[in-house]
Amino acid sequence: MIKYIDEVDIQDKKVLLRVDYNVTLLPDFTIADDERIQRTLATIQYLLKKNNKLVILTHLDNPKERDDKYSLKPVVEKLQSFLPSYKIILVEDYESKEGKEKLANQKNDEVIVLENIRFNPGEKNNDEGFAKQLASLGEIFVNDAFGVSHRSHATVATLPRLLPSYGGLLMKKEVEMISKCTQNPQKPFVAVMGGAKTSTKLPVLDKLLGLADVLLLGGGIANTLLKNQGREIGKSIEDENHKGDAKRLMELSKQKNTLIVLPIDAVVALHKEDQKGIVKKITEISPDDMILDIGPETEALFGKNIANAKTVVWNGPVGYFENPEFRRGTDFVYYAIAQNDKAVTIVGGGETLTAISKKEYLDKITHISTGGGAMLGFIEKGTLPGLDALSN
């Protein structure tokens, strides 16, 4: 059973707080979207109000070694703007003399952020020695990083077992909201799945068969299933390794009474950088075409299903949204979900969040999840390595 910070009394403690500040940096090293930082502020402020000293642990990107390009400096600057009454201090090396002094002499109005924990290979290797080093820096551990809780990394799976450990307020909300969809969803339940990768989506699609009434598929997963049906998909992204799974999914959907809806038309071009797409029926795709978005007839089909739903889960854009010419389908899915005010709606995934980050009506979505893989993993298994570690 996980205990959350608002269910216990944590006061006057040195708290190690794991968050997910894996934000996208622009070429000038400014942050493209600070949503992930903002979503942790409730937990940070809750702990600070109770006179705790915070040491924040997070990663940025996936560096193989220490590299200034992946420094948390822009993150610290952004966090400072949200917490003007506190001094946010970046400790570049907690084992150095200077680092040890900053940690030992931390004042109540200081929040310490340890430099990118993936600079240490012990993080991804789930090294117990590394976890023990970090555990020695605090008295309490709090995990508010739902977005990385599907990873068996040192600060996610091992560190919580070494200290009294709790879930943060964002973690609590993520678990409660996604559980609503998986344990007793209101029907009809419609799931929308897109994105480029088929392999990460397959296990969760297995879980959704029988749970969801309708699966609306776009992107790489849809292409893979279309090709399996003998359709020409030209040069579109697909997953050759999962032909057998595609066939199995279609057969299983009939047994489990879940309708799989694939695109009936598409916006195609010769290259994804092209500035003009052409709408074609799926039956008219040529060997040179690249499917880059769903077409207007598919939008109408998807929109009808979304409008009738009482529960909607969406993970993954349905087209190559990075090029404005091919983002209309993804925008359409977003607005269709936002306009359904009678449904519980959950949207998640890194690419999905990027695609909708500047949109209006975000307040119309019941819950925007900070996790992509974590959201899918939690739907699939009902737990995650990070949650298991907090339960022990």
DAZIDA-V573818 format. One record per residue. N is the residue number from 1. RES is the residue in one letter. PHI is phi as a letter, one per 20 degrees, with the letter a starting at -180 (* if undefined). PSI is psi in radians with two decimals (none if undefined). D_FIRST is the distance of its C-alpha to the first C-alpha in whole Angstrom. Layout:
{{N RES PHI PSI D_FIRST} {N RES PHI PSI D_FIRST}}
//
This chain:
{{1 M * 2.16 0} {2 I e 2.37 4} {3 K d 2.45 7} {4 Y d 2.80 10} {5 I f -0.39 13} {6 D e 0.07 15} {7 E d -0.04 12} {8 V c 2.96 13} {9 D d 1.74 17} {10 I d 1.89 18} {11 Q c 2.54 22} {12 D l 0.66 24} {13 K d 2.78 22} {14 K e 1.97 23} {15 V d 2.21 20} {16 L e 2.08 20} {17 L d 1.98 19} {18 R e 2.12 19} {19 V c 2.95 21} {20 D d 1.63 22} {21 Y d 0.62 26} {22 N f 1.25 28} {23 V e 2.88 30} {24 T e 2.23 34} {25 L e 2.38 37} {26 L f 2.93 40} {27 P g -0.47 43} {28 D e 0.24 44} {29 F m 0.39 40} {30 T e 2.82 39} {31 I e 2.23 36} {32 A f -0.68 36} {33 D b 2.11 33} {34 D e 0.29 31} {35 E g -0.75 29} {36 R f -0.58 26} {37 I f -0.81 27} {38 Q g -0.63 27} {39 R f -0.25 24} {40 T e -0.12 22} {41 L f -0.56 24} {42 A f -0.76 22} {43 T f -0.79 20} {44 I f -0.85 23} {45 Q f -0.64 24} {46 Y f -0.79 22} {47 L f -0.67 21} {48 L f -0.62 25} {49 K f -0.44 26} {50 K e 0.40 24} {51 N m 0.49 26} {52 N e 2.65 24} {53 K e 2.24 26} {54 L d 2.36 24} {55 V d 1.96 25} {56 I e 2.32 24} {57 L d 2.24 24} {58 T b 3.00 25} {59 H c 2.92 27} {60 L b 2.08 30} {61 D m -2.62 31} {62 N c 1.04 31} {63 P f 2.55 34} {64 K e -0.38 35} {65 E b 3.08 36} {66 R f 2.25 37} {67 D b 2.14 39} {68 D g -0.45 40} {69 K g -0.46 39} {70 Y d 0.38 36} {71 S f 2.66 35} {72 L e 0.15 33} {73 K g -0.83 36} {74 P f -0.58 36} {75 V f -0.75 32} {76 V f -0.73 33} {77 E f -0.75 36} {78 K f -0.76 34} {79 L f -0.66 31} {80 Q f -0.66 34} {81 S f -0.49 36} {82 F e -0.37 32} {83 L c 1.14 32} {84 P f -0.38 36} {85 S e -0.08 35} {86 Y d 2.73 33} {87 K e 2.08 35} {88 I e 2.11 33} {89 I d 2.21 34} {90 L e 2.12 34} {91 V d 1.95 33} {92 E f -0.53 35} {93 D b 1.83 35} {94 Y f -0.18 32} {95 E e -0.20 34} {96 S f 2.86 37} {97 K g -0.80 39} {98 E f -0.76 39} {99 G f -0.78 35} {100 K f -0.68 35} {101 E f -0.75 37} {102 K f -0.72 35} {103 L f -0.71 31} {104 A f -0.60 33} {105 N d 0.32 35} {106 Q g 2.27 32} {107 K e 2.91 33} {108 N f -0.42 31} {109 D e 0.34 33} {110 E d 2.39 32} {111 V d 2.17 29} {112 I e 2.36 29} {113 V d 2.13 29} {114 L f 2.45 29} {115 E g 2.66 31} {116 N h 1.91 30} {117 I f -0.26 28} {118 R f -0.06 29} {119 F f -0.39 32} {120 N e 2.10 31} {121 P f -0.31 30} {122 G f -0.42 28} {123 E f -1.01 25} {124 K f -0.44 26} {125 N e 0.01 26} {126 N l 0.85 23} {127 D f 2.17 25} {128 E f -0.61 23} {129 G f -0.73 26} {130 F f -0.76 26} {131 A f -0.69 22} {132 K f -0.68 23} {133 Q g -0.81 26} {134 L f -0.70 24} {135 A g -0.55 22} {136 S f -0.21 25} {137 L e -0.12 25} {138 G b 3.08 23} {139 E d -0.44 20} {140 I c 2.55 17} {141 F d 2.37 16} {142 V c 2.21 15} {143 N d 1.99 14} {144 D d 0.32 16} {145 A d 1.19 18} {146 F g -0.68 16} {147 G g -0.35 20} {148 V d 0.16 20} {149 S f -0.03 16} {150 H e -0.02 18} {151 R d 2.36 20} {152 S e 1.16 19} {153 H d 2.87 21} {154 A g -0.80 21} {155 T f -0.12 19} {156 V d -0.81 17} {157 A d -0.44 16} {158 T d -0.79 17} {159 L g -0.73 17} {160 P f -0.40 14} {161 R e -0.15 14} {162 L d -0.19 17} {163 L c 2.80 16} {164 P g 2.19 13} {165 S c 2.52 11} {166 Y b 2.81 10} {167 G e 2.58 11} {168 G e -3.14 14} {169 L f -0.61 16} {170 L f -0.76 17} {171 M g -0.77 14} {172 K f -0.78 12} {173 K f -0.76 15} {174 E g -0.86 16} {175 V f -0.78 12} {176 E f -0.78 13} {177 M f -0.77 17} {178 I f -0.56 17} {179 S f -0.59 15} {180 K g -0.64 17} {181 C e -0.48 20} {182 T e -0.45 18} {183 Q e -0.71 17} {184 N b 1.13 20} {185 P f 2.51 22} {186 Q f 2.47 25} {187 K d 2.65 28} {188 P f 2.48 30} {189 F d 2.07 28} {190 V d 2.22 30} {191 A d 2.35 28} {192 V d 2.13 31} {193 M c 2.26 31} {194 G c -2.55 33} {195 G n 2.97 33} {196 A e -0.65 35} {197 K e 2.22 33} {198 T e -0.70 33} {199 S g -0.68 31} {200 T f -0.37 28} {201 K e -0.46 28} {202 L g -0.83 29} {203 P f -0.66 25} {204 V f -0.53 24} {205 L f -0.68 27} {206 D g -0.78 27} {207 K f -0.68 23} {208 L f -0.41 25} {209 L f 2.12 28} {210 G n -0.55 27} {211 L e -0.82 25} {212 A e 2.63 27} {213 D e -0.61 31} {214 V c 2.37 32} {215 L d 2.05 32} {216 L e 2.07 34} {217 L d 2.38 35} {218 G c -3.07 37} {219 G m -2.67 37} {220 G f -0.66 37} {221 I f -0.69 35} {222 A f -0.74 38} {223 N g -0.74 41} {224 T f -0.73 40} {225 L f -0.66 39} {226 L f -0.76 43} {227 K f -0.66 44} {228 N f -0.46 43} {229 Q e 0.05 45} {230 G n 0.18 48} {231 R e 2.58 48} {232 E f 2.19 50} {233 I d 0.15 47} {234 G l -2.29 50} {235 K e 0.35 48} {236 S f 2.69 45} {237 I f 2.44 42} {238 E b 3.10 40} {239 D c 1.69 38} {240 E g -0.55 41} {241 N f -0.15 38} {242 H c 0.56 37} {243 K f -0.80 40} {244 G f -0.69 38} {245 D f -0.65 35} {246 A f -0.78 37} {247 K f -0.78 39} {248 R f -0.72 36} {249 L g -0.79 34} {250 M f -0.68 37} {251 E f -0.74 37} {252 L f -0.60 34} {253 S f -0.60 34} {254 K f -0.77 36} {255 Q f -0.69 35} {256 K e -0.03 31} {257 N m 0.64 34} {258 T d 2.18 32} {259 L e 2.14 35} {260 I e 2.12 36} {261 V d 2.06 38} {262 L d 2.76 40} {263 P g 2.46 42} {264 I d -0.24 46} {265 D b 2.91 47} {266 A b 2.76 47} {267 V e 2.13 48} {268 V c 2.77 49} {269 A b 3.07 51} {270 L e -0.52 53} {271 H b 2.64 50} {272 K f -0.26 47} {273 E e -0.07 49} {274 D g 2.58 52} {275 Q e 0.00 53} {276 K b 2.17 53} {277 G d 2.79 52} {278 I c 2.38 53} {279 V e 2.24 51} {280 K c 2.58 52} {281 K f 2.65 51} {282 I g -0.53 49} {283 T f -0.16 52} {284 E d 0.12 54} {285 I f 2.36 52} {286 S d 2.87 54} {287 P g -0.39 54} {288 D e -0.18 54} {289 D f 2.64 52} {290 M c 2.11 48} {291 I f 2.11 46} {292 L c -0.07 44} {293 D a 2.84 43} {294 I f 2.67 43} {295 G e 3.08 46} {296 P f -0.61 47} {297 E f -0.65 47} {298 T f -0.70 43} {299 E g -0.81 42} {300 A f -0.73 44} {301 L f -0.83 42} {302 F f -0.77 38} {303 G f -0.69 39} {304 K f -0.77 40} {305 N f -0.72 37} {306 I f -0.71 35} {307 A f -0.53 36} {308 N e -0.14 36} {309 A f 2.67 32} {310 K d -0.31 29} {311 T c 2.28 27} {312 V c 2.26 27} {313 V d 2.26 26} {314 W c 2.23 28} {315 N b 1.99 28} {316 G o 2.22 31} {317 P f 2.68 34} {318 V e 0.11 37} {319 G b 3.12 40} {320 Y f 1.33 41} {321 F f -0.32 40} {322 E f -0.50 41} {323 N e 2.05 45} {324 P g -0.50 45} {325 E f -0.42 48} {326 F c 0.49 45} {327 R d -0.02 42} {328 R f -0.72 43} {329 G f -0.75 41} {330 T f -0.74 38} {331 D f -0.73 39} {332 F f -0.80 40} {333 V g -0.77 36} {334 Y g -0.88 35} {335 Y f -0.59 37} {336 A f -0.73 37} {337 I f -0.77 33} {338 A f -0.54 34} {339 Q e -0.21 36} {340 N e 1.64 34} {341 D e 0.04 33} {342 K d 0.00 32} {343 A d 2.67 29} {344 V e 2.08 25} {345 T c 2.25 26} {346 I c 2.22 24} {347 V c 2.35 26} {348 G b 2.99 25} {349 G o 2.38 26} {350 G g -0.86 28} {351 E f -0.66 32} {352 T f -0.78 31} {353 L f -0.68 30} {354 T f -0.73 33} {355 A f -0.52 35} {356 I d 0.03 34} {357 S g -0.54 34} {358 K d 0.26 37} {359 K e 2.70 37} {360 E e 3.00 37} {361 Y m 0.27 35} {362 L g -0.50 32} {363 D f -0.19 31} {364 K e -0.28 31} {365 I e 2.27 28} {366 T g -0.82 25} {367 H b 2.21 23} {368 I d 1.95 24} {369 S e 2.46 22} {370 T e -0.09 22} {371 G d 2.48 21} {372 G d -1.27 24} {373 G g -0.65 23} {374 A f -0.73 19} {375 M f -0.80 19} {376 L f -0.74 21} {377 G f -0.68 19} {378 F f -0.68 16} {379 I f -0.73 18} {380 E f -0.84 19} {381 K d -0.29 16} {382 G n 0.00 13} {383 T b 3.09 12} {384 L b 2.74 13} {385 P g -0.70 14} {386 G f -0.58 13} {387 L f -0.69 9} {388 D g -0.73 9} {389 A f -0.63 10} {390 L f -0.43 8} {391 S f -0.39 5} {392 N e none 8}}
//
